[in-house]
Structures are given as C-alpha cells and as structure tokens.
Amino acid sequence: MVKKLKFSLLVFTSLAATIFLASTSLYAASKKITITGSTTVLPIAQRAAEAYMDIHKDISISVRGGGSGVGIAALIDGRADIADASRPIKTKELKTAREKGINPYANIVAKDGIAVVVHPDNPVNVLSLEELKKIYTGEITSWKEVGGLSKPIVVISRDFASGTFEVFKKLVLGGAKVKDRALMLASNKAVATTVTTTPDAIGYIGLGYLSDNVKALKINEVMPTNETVNDDSYKLARPLFMYTNGKPKGLIKSFIDFVLSLEGQKIIEEAGFVPVK
Amino acid sequence: MKEKLFKYVTTLAALCSIIFLFGIIFSIFKEGYPIFREVGLFKFLGGKSWHPTHYPPDFGILSLIVGSIVVTIGALIVSIPLGVGSAIYIAELAHPRIKEILKPLVELLAGVPSVIYGLFGMAFLSPFIRELFDIPTGLNALTASIILGIMVVPIISSISEDAITSVPKDIREASYALGANKWETIIRVVLPSAKSGVIAGVVLGFGRAIGETMVVLMVSGGAAIIPKTILEPVRPMTSAIAAEMGETIMGSSHLHALFGIAIVLFIITLVLNMTTELVIKKRMTK
C-alpha cells in the first residue's frame, strides 16, 4: 500500500513538475531563439549559439538538428525562428510558406566543400568530374579504368534525402541516377569511417570531416581547400543557409550578425567549414 | 479514497497508451495512404527501384522489404541457437553461482544502446567480415544479421529461460523415472513443454530485429538492391525511413512513401504477432 502511494505521489510530482517547467519556458519565450534544421549546419549553429549566449546571458538559444526539410517545415509552422539548411528552399516549400504568410529569407552563413575521398593507400590522386559521374552511375566499376589498381570500386554515397547527396547529385550526377549497388550511408562520419576501413572505397564528405585517415582527391586538378572553395575554382561546394522569416530583425538579426562577424566566421572555420566573409 | 484515486490514475495511464497506439496508427495511415493512390499498391510493393529523390522518382519498395526480411531471418538464425542454448544452460545445467552471474550478464546485453552495437559493427565487425570473406565491403546483410542476432539473444534467452524454469518438476522427475538421462529429458520433455514460451521469445526477437533501426542504418550498407547472397548490402525498411525522413520535404510523395513503408512494417509485425498469439492459444487449449 505504501509502495503504491509512493508511486502515485511520484506520478503526481512528475506531472506537476512537467506543467511547471512547460509554463516557465512559455514565460521566458520572449528572450528565446529556436533553431532547427540541417545536421550539416548543426555544429555551426551549436557553437555559435554557445558563444553568443556567453556574451548575452539573458538570451537562451535552443538548437536542434533533424534535417533541412524538418527545419524549413518548422520555420513555416512558426515552431522555429531560424531554419538551418544545407540546400536552398524548394519551390514547393516556398509556396506553402507564402500560403501561411511566412517569407523565408536566405542568409548564407558559410560554404561547405564536398571532398571526394578514398583510402590513403589508394594510388589514385585525381579524378575528372566526368570520371566521378561514371563511377557513381556505374559505368566505371574498376579502379583500373581511372589509373588505379585492378580492383572493384566500392561506391559510397550519402542517403537519398540528405542535403549533401542532393548537392552531389546536382553537381556531379547531373540528373543521372546513382547506381543501385552504391552503399547509402547516413552521415559524413559514417562515410569517413567506412572509407577508412575499406581499401577500395570512394566516398564524399564535407570538407570539415577530412582527416589523415582518408585521402581527398583533386577534382579536375583542383584540391578542395578553403581557398579553392571560396574562389569557386573547386566545383563541389555549396552554400549553407540559415533561413529566417523575412529579413532578420531584432534578436534574430543580432544572432545572424554574430554568425557573420569575424568571431562567428572563426567558429565556422573551427567547425570545419569555409567562412564566407 | 486513496485506493480509488490510484485506480483512476492507473486507468488513465492504460487509456493513454491505447490513445497513443490508435493515434500512431491513424497518423501513419493518414500520411501513408496517398502513396498507394499515387503509385499504386502493386507498383509500390513490387517495384524494385527505389530512387525517391530522383526526377521522376521511383517508389518501389520490394528491395527494402526483402532487405528487412533477410537481416531479420539472419538475426534469428544467429540468435535462436544462442538464445535457447543459453536459456537451457542457465535454467537446467549451470551451477547456481554461475547462474547468478550469467543471467544478469545476458540481460545486460539487452541494455546496451543500439548505437553502440552499431558502432561495434561498423568499426570492428564489418572490416573483419570484409577480410574474412575477401569481399569489397563488410557493410552487408551478414554483418547486420550478426549484430542484430546478438541484440536479440537476451530477449530469446530470458523469455525461454523463464518458460523452461516454469516447467513443473514432476514432469522432469517422471522423465527420469522412465530412464531418460538429463540430455534426453531436456530435449524431449522440458523444451516441448516450454515451447510456447520459447516461441513467444522468438516472436519478440523477430519484432525487435525487424524494427531495429540504428544498427541496420549503420552496418547494412544501405544499397536498395535485392541481394543475391548474404554478403551483399541491403537497405532494410527501417533504415530507409530513418535516413530519409529528416531531410525530406513535408507533404511530398517521398514523405508519403516513407509512411507507406511504415504501414507495411506495421502490418508485418501485427500479422506475425497475431498469428503466433493464436497459435500459442490454440496449443494451450488443446
């Protein structure tokens, strides 16, 4: 009996606590920024938010991942103030947004170069965009055809819906389908780890995920670096966005300005991305 | 008064879970139903090509269904002998002191977060499998099956062990009295009496394996093909949902297709659960 009572007491207190917490968070909402979206932009948003909150003690920023689509949907529904996205907003999303009276505004906060990587022991150093396309569509299946060993190429791609895949599809595949046998992995980390442990693999990852465990290839003779991404000589790069409802104002403007400031852009470089300023 | 209050609280809790269940069913059907109209039931279930973000998209999930079934059956092949074997050992053969250590250890396996299994599979097992079979990649159905199998062992083991322990002592004694030795008694008498419990464990294990997401996402390779051998990569339904849901556009056909996959997954587990429940009930009333 006592046990039962204790248990119901526990249930009640936890309920009460939840209600209390929920109400306080509503109360504090005026000084709060909610950021949701792309997992690629997540580390930027997170670090920037932490640094920003260190300066502005009275403001709380909540940062969540979920993906570009989730972020944009949250912005449209008014559940987020800033939507992180690793791709531009789609026409369909823009239409829904307009219908709901939301006017998504693109703030480009950083650039992300996509590095094509192979195992460090792979003798291949350079690929042309054309060869890369043929590898990913399945026309080239052996490393021999691009100047390597006579081994089958293990093609690794990011998942169909990821922003990185979308950019890769647009810039490399140009409307062609990625071959069915390609391994579709869920994250940059997963691709990097798999390339590290698979001698015949080829994959692509964000510049920030490069390490000594993988070898980045020159594409059309250009090495992916911050400089080549920024001067557009390296072709596999994309802008990263923080979408806001209309041009940023007030609190949100102050945060976006911080991200674009010298300090913010330094954070971006530390997170492995290419600063835009 | 307090008793009554407690009754209401618990009734409320029970009601909540029913509401949640129906809410989930309703929402996945509502979101998933449009894809059957857009693509057609047979093209959706029987189509072999899954290119959801291509233009025009292909929404055929046959390879995903096959992927799920392959890794699940693989997992059961790994886990049934290990799970039932360890259950027999713990329940019948182990010294009480060993039993005391072994039982919680096996159950501890169930408490390891799936992402840790996934990491293990990705960083250690898959390179090992790749070298062992001399194949291009270790991210394939076999690696996923082994890891899933290990995850399912504690479920099958602990439920089977309960079932075996609850077999009445007199049945065993009768068996010994007839001259059977320990081995014969376990295989011919105890296990058949505990059958419904063992089957229940296997079914739960099946549900766990087919529903497991993180591990398959990390180690199955994710290629949407119908594998010719178990050494080829697969893309189970759960990993397709998990990997693609986050980045997809709300309200798009792709999203409907992912919910469509959820419906298929839901129906598979529901049908399996119901049939086994019927089978077990029938056996018990016999």
HADDOCK unambig.tbl for C-alpha pairs under 7 A between the chains (distance, minus, plus):
assign (segid A and resid 8 and name CA) (segid B and resid 6 and name CA) 6.67 0.50 0.50
assign (segid A and resid 66 and name CA) (segid B and resid 246 and name CA) 5.28 0.50 0.50
assign (segid A and resid 67 and name CA) (segid B and resid 246 and name CA) 4.73 0.50 0.50
assign (segid A and resid 67 and name CA) (segid B and resid 247 and name CA) 4.62 0.50 0.50
assign (segid A and resid 68 and name CA) (segid B and resid 247 and name CA) 5.29 0.50 0.50
assign (segid A and resid 69 and name CA) (segid B and resid 246 and name CA) 6.35 0.50 0.50
assign (segid A and resid 69 and name CA) (segid B and resid 247 and name CA) 4.53 0.50 0.50
assign (segid A and resid 69 and name CA) (segid B and resid 248 and name CA) 5.22 0.50 0.50
assign (segid A and resid 69 and name CA) (segid B and resid 249 and name CA) 5.06 0.50 0.50
assign (segid A and resid 69 and name CA) (segid B and resid 250 and name CA) 6.87 0.50 0.50
assign (segid A and resid 70 and name CA) (segid B and resid 246 and name CA) 5.89 0.50 0.50
assign (segid A and resid 70 and name CA) (segid B and resid 247 and name CA) 6.40 0.50 0.50
assign (segid A and resid 73 and name CA) (segid B and resid 250 and name CA) 6.61 0.50 0.50
assign (segid A and resid 154 and name CA) (segid B and resid 136 and name CA) 6.39 0.50 0.50
assign (segid A and resid 154 and name CA) (segid B and resid 137 and name CA) 6.99 0.50 0.50
assign (segid A and resid 159 and name CA) (segid B and resid 243 and name CA) 6.44 0.50 0.50
assign (segid A and resid 159 and name CA) (segid B and resid 244 and name CA) 6.85 0.50 0.50
assign (segid A and resid 160 and name CA) (segid B and resid 52 and name CA) 6.98 0.50 0.50
assign (segid A and resid 160 and name CA) (segid B and resid 53 and name CA) 6.15 0.50 0.50
assign (segid A and resid 160 and name CA) (segid B and resid 244 and name CA) 6.58 0.50 0.50
assign (segid A and resid 161 and name CA) (segid B and resid 53 and name CA) 6.59 0.50 0.50
assign (segid A and resid 161 and name CA) (segid B and resid 244 and name CA) 4.90 0.50 0.50
assign (segid A and resid 161 and name CA) (segid B and resid 247 and name CA) 5.30 0.50 0.50
assign (segid A and resid 161 and name CA) (segid B and resid 248 and name CA) 5.75 0.50 0.50
assign (segid A and resid 162 and name CA) (segid B and resid 247 and name CA) 5.65 0.50 0.50
assign (segid A and resid 177 and name CA) (segid B and resid 54 and name CA) 6.77 0.50 0.50
assign (segid A and resid 180 and name CA) (segid B and resid 223 and name CA) 6.26 0.50 0.50
assign (segid A and resid 180 and name CA) (segid B and resid 224 and name CA) 6.05 0.50 0.50
assign (segid A and resid 180 and name CA) (segid B and resid 225 and name CA) 6.19 0.50 0.50
assign (segid A and resid 181 and name CA) (segid B and resid 223 and name CA) 5.38 0.50 0.50
assign (segid A and resid 181 and name CA) (segid B and resid 225 and name CA) 6.47 0.50 0.50
assign (segid A and resid 182 and name CA) (segid B and resid 223 and name CA) 5.57 0.50 0.50
assign (segid A and resid 183 and name CA) (segid B and resid 221 and name CA) 4.99 0.50 0.50
assign (segid A and resid 183 and name CA) (segid B and resid 222 and name CA) 5.25 0.50 0.50
assign (segid A and resid 183 and name CA) (segid B and resid 223 and name CA) 4.73 0.50 0.50
assign (segid A and resid 184 and name CA) (segid B and resid 221 and name CA) 6.22 0.50 0.50
assign (segid A and resid 184 and name CA) (segid B and resid 222 and name CA) 4.57 0.50 0.50
assign (segid A and resid 184 and name CA) (segid B and resid 223 and name CA) 5.59 0.50 0.50
assign (segid A and resid 185 and name CA) (segid B and resid 221 and name CA) 6.67 0.50 0.50
assign (segid A and resid 185 and name CA) (segid B and resid 222 and name CA) 6.18 0.50 0.50
assign (segid A and resid 186 and name CA) (segid B and resid 217 and name CA) 6.88 0.50 0.50
assign (segid A and resid 186 and name CA) (segid B and resid 243 and name CA) 5.76 0.50 0.50
assign (segid A and resid 197 and name CA) (segid B and resid 127 and name CA) 6.13 0.50 0.50
assign (segid A and resid 198 and name CA) (segid B and resid 137 and name CA) 6.41 0.50 0.50
assign (segid A and resid 200 and name CA) (segid B and resid 136 and name CA) 6.72 0.50 0.50
